[in-house]
Amino acid sequence: MTELVKLPHFVSVENLSTDQITSLIERAEYFKKGGATPELTKPVYVTNMFFENSTRTHTSFAMAEKKLGLTEIPFDSAHSSMSKGETLYDTCLVMNALGVDLTVIRAKENNYYNALINPGEGQHLELGIVNGGDGSGQHPSQCMLDIMTIHEKFGHFDGLKVAIVGDITNSRVARSNMEILTRLGAEVYFSGPEYWYDHEFDKFGKYLPFDELVEEVDVMMLLRVQHERHDGDANEATFDAADYHKKYGINHDVYQRLKKDCIIMHPGPINHDVELAGDLVEAPKSMFFKQMQNGVFMRMAMLEAVLRGRKLGGLE
Ligand code: CP
């Protein structure tokens, strides 16, 4: 067992060492096998502040918190005083003053967390921040649960061929995953509409036609077409779901051509018959629900890292 991870905040995967990533996977697998959770000698209070809609991430963090014995303080973003103009920083100060120890935040602004984890002169915020997704920036818990799911299937990352397919420029999941997977030794490929691909990703992998990847890859990582992020995108007006499905989606013919051990991943929610045929969502190669299940255990490991990093609950 590698050393347990300790972090003051968990906002990104970029600064994690390979040892820390390995340790978090091991810890999540340990929790999944029913391993005991650390004994808290003091109460720990946590809020989940979600300013963008979420089913999986929000509920999964709530479940992970419950399993770790943390006390969740409810927060309703739609009815919070941010609707009256209170800033996110001030809202966090409120949580601090009320005795909250750490918060999981999802926000639509990229890098919203920088102002929270690096308070300026005269600012005194003392709250552990866990990033539940920032705009098109990062989605560290989704990345970590994805790599846990890949590790669970293959036992390693070296030389695995992973295709990331779809609305890549708008995807925080893709950004987090391409960096980590490359670092762990996987070969990353990209596909999907060229207008949703940016050459800034070239340093992580090769962009290829979808058809060339179908029979070659070990992991087919599909991304949701994120219509809510397409304001001002000229391609949105002409988007044709059936055409997308034909060119970049997994239908029954494509499914049959995948390698025997290939797995299909999707962060969810799935657009049925766009990224994946609706009647393949629960197919044997689909890891969709396995990813969610693993997400609870990975989020336990991530929260534990912040508890230890901040010496909360009497943990070191
Ligand atoms: N994958 C993901 O972030 O899903 P939710 O938006 O439902 O949390």
Boltz pocket constraint, residues with backbone or C-beta under 6 A from the ligand:
constraints:
  - pocket:
      binder: B
      contacts: [[A, 53], [A, 54], [A, 55], [A, 56], [A, 57], [A, 58], [A, 132], [A, 133], [A, 142], [A, 267], [A, 268], [A, 269]]
      max_distance: 6.0
